[in-house]
């Protein structure tokens, strides 16, 4: 199960960075976004615990200035991801000890979309002329995100 479908990922890559991806890359992108979204929530949970709360708030999610700017750019694309597939996917992962506040839950699609937007734009840095991402370039994108999040 994934946070969003293949067609949405392909469309976001095209709209965000002008890149085409083949079906073999969609699964990798989806897996990375799934994991990075969960990683953000794990750190957010630790932040909530540090702040003496047993509910994870949006402000607990560790978003850098660049991530916030990317989230705004994702919103400007006027693309929306559905919440339910994200919640369904999160239910398949080790459960968080704390629940999510309603505001954070509603922003999960924006967080997932922002991760796709960021991946697309990192990919563009490796493949601006080719317009099609290679497997090696996708590995570099994943490595960068793993170092950042």
N, C-alpha and C positions, 0 to 999 in steps of 0.2 A: 504494500500500500504506500502511496506517495502523497505529498502535500498538494500536488496538482498534476494535471494530465500532460501528456506529451505535446499535444497541440498548443497548449497554453505556453509551455516552455519554449517551443519553437517560435511562437509569435512574439514572446517577450525578447528573445535573443535578436530577432529581426528588428523589432521596434526600438529596442534599447541601444543596439550597437551595429545594426545593419549586417548582422552575420547570419549565415545559415548553418544549421547543425543537422547531422544525419541522425537517424534513429538510434544508432549505437551510442551516441553521446548523450542522448536524452536521459537514459537510465543513470549514467554517471552524474549528470547535473542534478537530477532528482535526488539521488542518494546523498550527495554532498549537501544540498539544501536541507534535506530531512535532518541530517546529523548536525549541521551548524545551527539550525533553529533549536534543536534540543539542547545543544551546548550552551546557547545563549540563555535558555530557561534554567539550566542547571546552575549557572553563575548567578542568575537573577534570584534563584532560590537562596543561595548562600548570602546574597546581599540583603534579602528580606530577613533572614535569620539574624544577620549581624545587626540589623536595625530593629530587632525585637518584635518582628511581625511573623504571623503564621499564614500570611497571604502574600502572594507575589504581585507587586504593583508594576506598572509600566516603567516607572522610574528606577526599578531594580535591574532592568535589562541593560547590560553594559553596551550602550551605543556611543560610539565616538562621534565627534563632530562630522567626520566624513560619512559615517553610516547615516547620520541624521540627514545630511545633505542628499545622499543617495536615496533615502526614503522619500524625500520631497520630489526628487526627479522621477522616481518610480510612480508616484501619485500623478505627476504631470503627464505620464503616458496614458492615463485614463484606462488602465487595465486593472481588472479586479480578479482576485483569486477567491475561491469559495472557502468559507470557514469550516464547514463540516468535514471535508476530506482531511484538513489539517488536524482537527480534533480526533478524527478516527485514527489518523497515523500516530498521533501522540499517545493514544490509548494502547498502542502495540509496543511501546517502549517501556523501560523500567519507570514505574510511576514516581512522580515528584512527591515529596513529603507534604508540600504546601500546595494549596489551590491557587488558581489564577484569579485576580480581580476581573470584573466584567470588562473594564476598559482595556486591559491587556489582552483578554481573550478576543475582543473585537479587532484588535490590531495585529493579531497573528497573521492574517493574510497579507498585511502590509510588510511585516517582517520577512515573511517567506518571499514575497515579491521583490523586496529590496535585495535579498540574498541573490536571487536570480539576476536582477539588474546589475549587481556588483560583479557577479561571475561573467556576465556578458561583456561588461566593459573591461575587465581584466583580460578576457579572451581576445578582445579587439586589439589590445596592446601587443599580443603575440602574433596576430593574424590580420593586420589591417588591410593588406592587399589581396590576400587569398580569398577572403570572405567565407571560407570553410575551415573549421577548426580541426586540427589533427588530434590524434589520441595523445601524442606527446605534449602538445600545447594544453590539452585538458588536464593532464597530470600536473603541469606547472600551475594552472589555475587552482586546482585542489590543494596543492602544496602551499600556495600563498594564503588561501583561506584558512588552512589548518594552522599556519603560523599566526594569523591575525585573530582567529576566534577559537 
